[in-house]
Amino acid sequence: MTLLSFYAKRRNKILRASYVVLLLLSLLGGGAQKSQRKLEGKRSRALTKFSWNSISKSSLLSVIDLVKVNGTRKITGFLALQLVLLVTRAFLTLKVASLDGRIVSTLISRRFKQFAFLICVWMGIGIPASLTNSLLTWSERMLGKNIRLNLTEKLLDDYLPESGNSTLYQLLNTSKNSDPDEAIIEDPNQRITTNVEQFSKALASLPSQLLKPSLDLLLCANQLASTSGSSAEGVLLLGIITHTSTILLKQFTPNFTKYSQMTNELEHGFHSSHSNTITNCEEIAFSRGHRRELDHLDTRYLELEKFKRLEYRRFAIYDFTMSFIVKYFWGASGLLLCSIPIFTRAHMSNYQISEHDMRDISANFITNRRLLLSASSSLGRLIQSKKNVQNLVGYSVKLVEFENALSAINSRTDSSAVQSVGPGVVAIGGTAKPLISGSNILYGDEVTFDHIPLITPTGNTLVADLCFSIKSGDNLLITGPNGCGKSSLFRILGGLWKVADPGKLTIPYSKDDLFYLPQRAYLTIGTLKEQIIYPDSIETFNRKSSRYQRANGTDLVKDEAYLVELLKIVQLGHLVDDCENIINDSLEKPRDLEDSVPESPLDLIRKWPTLLSIGEQQRLALARLYYHQPKFAVLDECTSSISPELEQECYRYAIEELGITVITVCHRTSLWKFHQYLLNFDGQGNAKFTRFDPELRLKWHDELIDIDSRLHKMEGLKKQLGDLERLKEGHTTKPKKLMYL
């Protein structure tokens, strides 16, 4: 009796606390079973090298910290709006459920005026309900958009930092040789696009998927408990049944995080194979490699298709179990619970029920049924939301790995920059950004390699001790076989590889004083003007439109007319004429108001990489070099597809007219005359730096060619002499007698 009296006094508090406990138990019990996860891990271990130990509880919080870096005012506003709308929607659900019961009651009692009035009220409630639903969808999308905006800006700032760090290059080229415990980032493009979008959508939908079902459950349970004195314990009994069924559901719940990660990895492999085929389509067409590429794409797709079959089979079993338990088992239990008070009341009155009692019974049954169905549906959505939570954890792990890799690279570069700061830096560079920085970096108006070993990131030593020094005006020619270290020298000079001890590198401080032109010119997506001024922007070009001084002392203005002049120097003036003709043709044709036609031919956007030949691309890159007019320029076979006559004129203009000091790798002897120093790699781990006499070297080169030609002729004469001697021996020997049959 004491226990019953204690329960009677605190009945409402005990029941509500029991509702919350059952809600938490049902939610926590809907995850994948441990043995199920172990079994799936064994089956898919051969398919992936991903370390699931890296999934920590802090992964999601770490990504949320990244989202908050660029401000959270809009995100907080949309989140608050979403919470208010969710609470409003939950109370509207209760109102509609109660109204449904009253409508059925008036229909049974044949009170048609009140029935028509309640129908109008029901339609009136539909207006705020529809508005609430649409605002919920809008706020969820806007929340996801702002999360993606903040996260993308943060990752892009680390991915391509304004400091000019070669973060992207180091991420793609040195990650395989770093600490084996660290994650290898092979898909930065997918992580910064697809994974960020997936994470943003999943995180934005989380409040709706968690809070709305929870509110519906608590409010519906409270409403059911208040409808009659005996229904509260029935709701508690239904909660116990629900919790028991979630334990059964746990046996069929797959590991959504693992499936999401595996799908992303296999999709990335399939997309990468397609991208590689598209990028190298010309080489594949020439080599007739279509069959081989098709086999490779088929293999990638079959791996994805095989895994998706396994995933769909697992999900089909889970969806069947989930649908049966939530929709039918819980629904039947709720209907049974609703019917017990009715049959009990009918039995107590000997099945003699008045019309007034019939109306009340019908109204309560419809209301309770609507509330129970809403509660069971909400609990099902709440348990199913664990799929979204697990996917969210998987996306967060990918993004945290990506951000950690970027931060590690940038922190190493920043620490090197701090070590290189000193009086010499301030005196030379002022507040300008340095070309590269580090403890082994010095600054001056020269390029000096002082006992620097050329060591690849894999640890292979190409040259043990490289020493040379050139000042402004000392043009350097670099020669040597392939793989001897020429490109490695340029990577160190550009800051892509670090300067190994005990070497010291002296370079100009400013980034504008050293320019690199590769054999294959890089053309951006944009206008003809942007191709010439790259990597400067249009705003930077407008600021630079001022007077400069040529090497011969004459003044120049770097405006659009100067860009056209540079194009004519490299014999690309026809590009300006072609763009102007296209603009004139566009002006003569009817067009929409939104279609704008550029005023200047330099502002026309075209597909320059596909439009221009390799030689034209190299000439356009030379115009880019002339525009920037650096003190030093590294020319890595950048004129290999240009005619010798134009090539010599381009070198002459850069050296004599613009005063650019060139560091050249080339194979044509016609360019030797522009260089005063020679750095020769012998391919055996040695490099020799000497003064260069082009005329003498060319004379020796011609003599060597002449000697090779004579030796070749000598070998031919020896072969002819041998043939004559064998022929002579054949004539001196007696002929064999022939026997005729």
LOROVO-409105 format. One record per residue (C-alpha): residue in three letters; x, y, z. Coordinates in steps of 0.1 Angstrom, whole numbers, padded with zeros to 4 digits, always signed. Example, Ala and Ser with C-alpha at 12.3 -4.5 7.8 and 13.67 -1.06 7.14 Angstrom:
<pts>
ala+0123-0045+0078ser+0137-0011+0071
</pts>
This chain:
<pts>
met+0000+0000+0000thr+0028+0024+0008leu+0043+0018-0027leu+0010+0023-0044ser+0003+0055-0025phe+0038+0067-0034tyr+0031+0060-0070ala-0003+0076-0069lys+0011+0108-0055arg+0039+0111-0080arg+0022+0093-0109asn+0027+0120-0136lys+0063+0126-0128ile+0071+0089-0128leu+0053+0083-0160arg+0070+0112-0178ala+0104+0101-0166ser+0097+0066-0178tyr+0088+0080-0212val+0121+0097-0215val+0141+0067-0203leu+0123+0044-0228leu+0129+0069-0256leu+0166+0070-0249leu+0168+0032-0246ser+0150+0028-0279leu+0172+0052-0296leu+0204+0037-0282gly+0193+0002-0290gly+0188+0008-0327gly+0225+0006-0336ala+0243-0022-0354gln+0251-0053-0333lys+0287-0057-0323ser+0290-0092-0338gln+0274-0079-0369arg+0300-0051-0372lys+0328-0076-0367leu+0314-0100-0393glu+0310-0072-0418gly+0345-0060-0410lys+0360-0094-0418arg+0341-0096-0451ser+0351-0062-0463arg+0387-0060-0450ala+0400-0071-0483leu+0382-0043-0501thr+0396-0014-0481lys+0427-0003-0462phe+0408+0023-0443ser+0416+0022-0406trp+0383+0023-0387asn+0403+0029-0355ser+0406+0065-0368ile+0369+0071-0361ser+0368+0089-0328lys+0341+0106-0309ser+0358+0140-0316ser+0357+0137-0354leu+0323+0153-0357leu+0331+0180-0332ser+0364+0187-0350val+0345+0194-0383ile+0319+0215-0365asp+0349+0236-0352leu+0360+0241-0388val+0325+0253-0396lys+0326+0279-0369val+0359+0294-0381asn+0344+0319-0406gly+0315+0330-0383thr+0283+0314-0372arg+0258+0342-0371lys+0237+0330-0401ile+0241+0294-0391thr+0228+0301-0356gly+0199+0321-0370phe+0187+0294-0393leu+0192+0268-0366ala+0171+0288-0341leu+0144+0293-0368gln+0144+0256-0374leu+0140+0247-0337val+0111+0271-0334leu+0094+0257-0365leu+0099+0221-0352val+0082+0230-0319thr+0053+0247-0338arg+0049+0217-0360ala+0047+0193-0331phe+0019+0213-0314leu+0001+0215-0348thr+0003+0177-0350leu-0015+0175-0316lys-0041+0200-0326val-0049+0181-0359ala-0051+0148-0340ser-0076+0162-0315leu-0095+0179-0343asp-0098+0146-0362gly-0115+0130-0332arg-0140+0158-0329ile-0148+0157-0366val-0156+0119-0364ser-0177+0126-0333thr-0198+0152-0350leu-0202+0129-0380ile-0215+0100-0359ser-0239+0123-0340arg-0251+0138-0373arg-0244+0174-0362phe-0237+0186-0397lys-0234+0223-0389gln-0207+0216-0364phe-0191+0191-0388ala-0189+0218-0415phe-0175+0243-0390leu-0148+0218-0379ile-0139+0211-0415cys-0133+0248-0421val-0112+0249-0389trp-0092+0219-0402met-0086+0236-0435gly-0076+0268-0416ile-0050+0249-0396gly-0037+0236-0429ile-0024+0271-0438pro+0000+0275-0409ala+0009+0238-0411ser+0018+0241-0448leu+0037+0274-0441thr+0056+0257-0413asn+0065+0227-0435ser+0078+0249-0463leu+0097+0271-0439leu+0113+0240-0423thr+0125+0228-0457trp+0138+0263-0466ser+0156+0268-0433glu+0172+0233-0436arg+0185+0240-0471met+0198+0274-0461leu+0215+0259-0430gly+0232+0233-0452lys+0242+0260-0477asn+0259+0282-0450ile+0276+0252-0434arg+0290+0242-0468leu+0301+0278-0474asn+0320+0281-0442leu+0335+0247-0445thr+0345+0251-0481glu+0361+0285-0474lys+0382+0271-0446leu+0394+0241-0465leu+0402+0262-0496asp+0422+0286-0475asp+0443+0257-0464tyr+0442+0239-0498leu+0454+0269-0518pro+0467+0293-0492glu+0473+0330-0500ser+0508+0327-0487gly+0517+0308-0519asn+0527+0276-0501ser+0529+0246-0524thr+0504+0227-0502leu+0485+0210-0530tyr+0518+0198-0546gln+0531+0184-0513leu+0498+0168-0505leu+0497+0149-0538asn+0533+0141-0542thr+0547+0135-0507ser+0519+0120-0488lys+0528+0084-0498asn+0563+0089-0483ser+0552+0104-0450asp+0545+0088-0417pro+0527+0054-0424asp+0503+0061-0395glu+0490+0092-0412ala+0461+0090-0437ile+0470+0091-0474ile+0450+0117-0492glu+0445+0106-0528asp+0411+0123-0535pro+0413+0159-0524asn+0389+0170-0551gln+0362+0146-0539arg+0367+0155-0503ile+0364+0193-0509thr+0334+0189-0531thr+0313+0157-0527asn+0322+0150-0490val+0317+0186-0480glu+0283+0187-0497gln+0272+0154-0481phe+0284+0165-0447ser+0265+0198-0449lys+0233+0182-0460ala+0235+0155-0433leu+0243+0180-0405ala+0216+0204-0416ser+0189+0177-0416leu+0200+0164-0381pro+0178+0187-0360ser+0147+0177-0380gln+0155+0140-0378leu+0163+0140-0341leu+0143+0168-0325lys+0110+0165-0343pro+0104+0128-0336ser+0115+0133-0300leu+0091+0162-0295asp+0063+0142-0312leu+0069+0112-0290leu+0070+0132-0257leu+0040+0154-0266cys+0019+0124-0279ala+0027+0104-0248asn+0018+0132-0225gln-0014+0138-0245leu-0024+0101-0244ala-0017+0101-0206ser-0040+0130-0201thr-0070+0117-0222ser-0080+0092-0196gly-0069+0079-0163ser-0060+0044-0174ser-0043+0052-0208ala-0010+0065-0192glu+0000+0030-0180gly-0010+0016-0214val+0013+0041-0231leu+0041+0029-0207leu+0034-0007-0216leu+0035+0002-0253gly+0069+0019-0247ile+0082-0014-0231ile+0070-0033-0262thr+0087-0008-0284his+0120-0010-0266thr+0118-0048-0268ser+0112-0047-0305thr+0142-0023-0311ile+0164-0049-0295leu+0152-0073-0323leu+0158-0046-0349lys+0193-0042-0336gln+0202-0076-0350phe+0194-0065-0386thr+0209-0030-0385pro+0240-0027-0408asn+0270-0005-0402phe+0259+0026-0422thr+0292+0044-0416lys+0313+0016-0431tyr+0290+0013-0461ser+0290+0050-0467gln+0329+0051-0466met+0333+0022-0489thr+0308+0036-0514asn+0327+0069-0515glu+0360+0052-0520leu+0348+0029-0548glu+0329+0058-0565his+0361+0079-0564gly+0381+0051-0580phe+0355+0048-0608his+0354+0085-0614ser+0392+0088-0614ser+0395+0062-0640his+0370+0080-0662ser+0389+0113-0657asn+0422+0097-0666thr+0407+0083-0698ile+0393+0117-0708thr+0425+0135-0700asn+0446+0111-0721cys+0421+0105-0749glu+0445+0115-0777glu+0472+0092-0765ile+0447+0064-0761ala+0433+0070-0796phe+0468+0070-0812ser+0478+0038-0794arg+0445+0021-0801gly+0442+0013-0764his+0404+0014-0762arg+0401-0023-0753arg+0426-0019-0725glu+0409+0012-0711leu+0375-0005-0713asp+0388-0035-0693his+0401-0011-0667leu+0368+0008-0665asp+0348-0024-0664thr+0370-0037-0635arg+0364-0005-0615tyr+0327-0005-0621leu+0323-0042-0613glu+0341-0036-0580leu+0315-0009-0572glu+0286-0030-0585lys+0296-0060-0564phe+0298-0039-0533lys+0264-0022-0540arg+0248-0056-0544leu+0260-0065-0509glu+0248-0031-0496tyr+0214-0034-0512arg+0209-0069-0498arg+0218-0058-0463phe+0196-0027-0466ala+0166-0048-0480ile+0166-0070-0449tyr+0169-0040-0427asp+0141-0021-0445phe+0118-0051-0444thr+0124-0055-0406met+0121-0018-0400ser+0089-0014-0420phe+0072-0044-0404ile+0081-0035-0368val+0073+0002-0371lys+0043+0002-0394tyr+0025-0030-0385phe+0037-0044-0352trp+0037-0010-0334gly+0005+0000-0352ala-0013-0032-0341ser+0000-0028-0306gly-0013+0008-0305leu-0047-0002-0319leu-0050-0029-0293leu-0041-0004-0266cys-0068+0020-0279ser-0094-0008-0280ile-0089-0020-0244pro-0107+0010-0227ile-0135+0007-0251phe-0142-0030-0247thr-0137-0026-0209arg-0163+0002-0208ala-0187-0018-0230his-0184-0049-0209met-0190-0030-0176ser-0222-0014-0191asn-0234-0048-0204tyr-0228-0035-0239gln-0255-0009-0235ile-0238+0023-0247ser-0256+0056-0251glu-0253+0079-0281his-0234+0105-0261asp-0209+0078-0249met-0206+0065-0284arg-0196+0100-0296asp-0170+0103-0268ile-0156+0068-0275ser-0153+0074-0312ala-0136+0108-0307asn-0112+0094-0282phe-0104+0064-0303ile-0097+0084-0334thr-0076+0109-0315asn-0056+0082-0296arg-0052+0062-0328arg-0038+0093-0346leu-0015+0101-0318leu-0002+0065-0315leu+0004+0062-0352ser+0022+0095-0351ala+0043+0084-0322ser+0052+0050-0337ser+0061+0068-0370ser+0082+0093-0351leu+0100+0066-0332gly+0107+0048-0364arg+0122+0079-0379leu+0142+0085-0348ile+0157+0051-0349gln+0163+0053-0387ser+0180+0087-0381lys+0210+0067-0367lys+0218+0060-0404asn+0222+0097-0410val+0243+0101-0378gln+0266+0072-0388asn+0270+0086-0423leu+0277+0120-0408val+0305+0104-0387gly+0319+0089-0418tyr+0319+0122-0437ser+0335+0140-0407val+0363+0114-0405lys+0372+0121-0442leu+0371+0158-0437val+0391+0157-0405glu+0418+0136-0422phe+0419+0161-0450glu+0422+0191-0428asn+0448+0175-0406ala+0470+0167-0436leu+0466+0203-0449ser+0474+0218-0415ala+0504+0196-0410ile+0519+0208-0444asn+0511+0244-0437ser+0525+0243-0402arg+0558+0229-0414thr+0560+0256-0440asp+0550+0283-0415ser+0577+0271-0391ser+0603+0273-0418ala+0591+0308-0426val+0596+0319-0390gln+0631+0304-0390ser+0641+0324-0421val+0631+0358-0408gly+0660+0380-0400pro+0677+0414-0407gly+0686+0404-0442val+0649+0396-0450val+0636+0429-0438ala+0663+0448-0455ile+0657+0432-0489gly+0621+0422-0489gly+0604+0447-0466thr+0568+0437-0462ala+0566+0417-0495lys+0559+0380-0494pro+0591+0358-0499leu+0595+0335-0528ile+0603+0306-0505ser+0614+0304-0469gly+0633+0281-0445ser+0663+0278-0423asn+0686+0271-0452ile+0673+0300-0473leu+0692+0333-0479tyr+0681+0362-0500gly+0700+0383-0525asp+0701+0394-0561glu+0715+0361-0573val+0708+0323-0575thr+0733+0303-0556phe+0733+0266-0547asp+0759+0262-0519his+0767+0225-0513ile+0730+0214-0517pro+0724+0177-0522leu+0696+0169-0547ile+0675+0143-0528thr+0641+0132-0539pro+0612+0129-0514thr+0617+0091-0516gly+0653+0095-0504asn+0671+0089-0537thr+0702+0110-0540leu+0707+0124-0576val+0736+0147-0569ala+0755+0146-0536asp+0769+0181-0537leu+0756+0208-0561cys+0775+0241-0562phe+0770+0270-0586ser+0762+0308-0584ile+0749+0332-0610lys+0741+0369-0607ser+0717+0391-0627gly+0729+0390-0663asp+0747+0357-0660asn+0726+0334-0682leu+0729+0297-0674leu+0726+0267-0697ile+0718+0233-0680thr+0726+0201-0699gly+0725+0164-0690pro+0707+0131-0697asn+0671+0124-0685gly+0667+0117-0648cys+0700+0133-0638gly+0685+0160-0616lys+0676+0190-0639ser+0640+0190-0629ser+0649+0184-0592leu+0670+0215-0592phe+0640+0235-0604arg+0617+0219-0577ile+0642+0230-0550leu+0644+0265-0566gly+0606+0268-0566gly+0602+0256-0530leu+0585+0223-0539trp+0613+0203-0523lys+0631+0214-0492val+0668+0224-0491ala+0686+0195-0474asp+0714+0201-0449pro+0741+0212-0451gly+0731+0232-0482lys+0723+0269-0485leu+0702+0284-0512thr+0704+0321-0521ile+0675+0335-0542pro+0657+0368-0548tyr+0633+0376-0520ser+0603+0387-0540lys+0580+0362-0558asp+0580+0385-0588asp+0617+0381-0593leu+0616+0344-0604phe+0594+0330-0630tyr+0591+0294-0643leu+0580+0283-0678pro+0576+0245-0683gln+0576+0226-0716arg+0538+0223-0715ala+0523+0257-0708tyr+0494+0260-0684leu+0464+0279-0697thr+0435+0289-0674ile+0398+0291-0681gly+0392+0327-0689thr+0399+0356-0713leu+0429+0361-0735lys+0440+0389-0712glu+0439+0365-0682gln+0462+0340-0701ile+0489+0367-0705ile+0487+0381-0670tyr+0484+0348-0651pro+0488+0344-0621asp+0478+0380-0617ser+0441+0389-0615ile+0423+0416-0635glu+0424+0438-0604thr+0461+0434-0601phe+0466+0441-0638asn+0447+0474-0634arg+0469+0484-0605lys+0500+0475-0625ser+0489+0497-0655ser+0517+0522-0648arg+0550+0532-0662tyr+0579+0507-0661gln+0614+0509-0675arg+0629+0485-0701ala+0665+0472-0699asn+0675+0498-0725gly+0662+0527-0704thr+0630+0534-0724asp+0596+0537-0706leu+0567+0514-0711val+0531+0512-0698lys+0516+0478-0691asp+0482+0483-0704glu+0460+0464-0730ala+0480+0480-0759tyr+0512+0466-0744leu+0496+0431-0742val+0487+0433-0778glu+0523+0443-0786leu+0536+0413-0767leu+0513+0390-0787lys+0527+0404-0819ile+0563+0398-0808val+0555+0361-0803gln+0536+0361-0836leu+0501+0356-0820gly+0486+0389-0832his+0460+0369-0852leu+0444+0358-0819val+0434+0394-0813asp+0420+0397-0848asp+0400+0364-0844cys+0385+0376-0811glu+0376+0409-0826asn+0358+0392-0856ile+0339+0370-0832ile+0328+0401-0812asn+0317+0419-0844asp+0297+0388-0855ser+0280+0386-0821leu+0270+0423-0823glu+0253+0417-0857lys+0232+0388-0844pro+0201+0392-0822arg+0207+0382-0786asp+0191+0383-0752leu+0195+0412-0728glu+0214+0390-0704asp+0240+0381-0730ser+0269+0406-0728val+0295+0411-0755pro+0330+0422-0743glu+0342+0455-0756ser+0378+0445-0759pro+0390+0414-0779leu+0413+0406-0750asp+0382+0401-0728leu+0367+0373-0749ile+0365+0339-0731arg+0375+0309-0752lys+0387+0273-0747trp+0424+0282-0751pro+0439+0248-0742thr+0420+0231-0770leu+0420+0260-0794leu+0458+0265-0796ser+0485+0242-0807ile+0514+0232-0785gly+0536+0258-0802glu+0510+0285-0799gln+0506+0277-0762gln+0544+0280-0757arg+0544+0313-0775leu+0515+0326-0753ala+0535+0315-0722leu+0565+0336-0735ala+0541+0366-0737arg+0532+0359-0701leu+0569+0359-0692tyr+0574+0393-0710tyr+0545+0408-0691his+0558+0398-0657gln+0594+0407-0666pro+0611+0389-0637lys+0648+0392-0628phe+0653+0355-0633ala+0634+0330-0655val+0636+0293-0655leu+0630+0280-0691asp+0625+0242-0690glu+0624+0234-0728cys+0596+0259-0731thr+0604+0266-0768ser+0607+0230-0780ser+0577+0234-0804ile+0587+0268-0818ser+0606+0274-0850pro+0643+0281-0845glu+0641+0316-0860leu+0613+0327-0837glu+0629+0309-0807gln+0661+0329-0811glu+0641+0362-0814cys+0621+0354-0783tyr+0653+0348-0763arg+0669+0379-0777tyr+0639+0400-0767ala+0638+0386-0732ile+0675+0390-0725glu+0684+0422-0743glu+0651+0442-0743leu+0637+0432-0709gly+0669+0423-0690ile+0657+0389-0679thr+0684+0364-0667val+0675+0330-0680ile+0683+0295-0666thr+0677+0273-0696val+0672+0236-0704cys+0672+0231-0742his+0686+0208-0768arg+0690+0232-0797thr+0725+0245-0803ser+0712+0277-0818leu+0704+0290-0783trp+0739+0284-0769lys+0750+0319-0779phe+0727+0335-0753his+0744+0319-0723gln+0776+0326-0704tyr+0777+0297-0679leu+0772+0259-0682leu+0759+0234-0656asn+0765+0199-0669phe+0750+0168-0652asp+0769+0136-0662gly+0741+0112-0650gln+0765+0096-0625gly+0757+0118-0595asn+0780+0147-0605ala+0774+0182-0618lys+0801+0205-0632phe+0796+0243-0633thr+0820+0262-0657arg+0823+0293-0677phe+0806+0288-0711asp+0821+0298-0745pro+0794+0291-0770glu+0815+0296-0801leu+0842+0272-0789arg+0817+0247-0777leu+0798+0249-0810lys+0830+0244-0829trp+0838+0213-0808his+0802+0202-0813asp+0805+0205-0851glu+0839+0187-0850leu+0823+0159-0830ile+0795+0155-0855asp+0820+0155-0883ile+0841+0128-0866asp+0810+0107-0859ser+0800+0110-0896arg+0835+0099-0907leu+0835+0070-0883his+0801+0060-0897lys+0814+0062-0932met+0845+0042-0922glu+0823+0014-0908gly+0805+0014-0942leu+0838+0012-0961lys+0850-0016-0939lys+0818-0035-0945gln+0822-0031-0983leu+0859-0042-0981gly+0849-0073-0963asp+0823-0081-0989leu+0848-0077-1017glu+0873-0099-1000arg+0847-0127-0995leu+0838-0123-1032lys+0874-0125-1042glu+0879-0157-1022gly+0849-0172-1039his+0864-0166-1074thr+0899-0181-1065thr+0885-0214-1052lys+0878-0242-1077pro+0842-0246-1086lys+0825-0278-1073lys+0817-0304-1099leu+0780-0309-1105met+0764-0343-1111tyr+0736-0343-1136leu+0711-0371-1135
</pts>
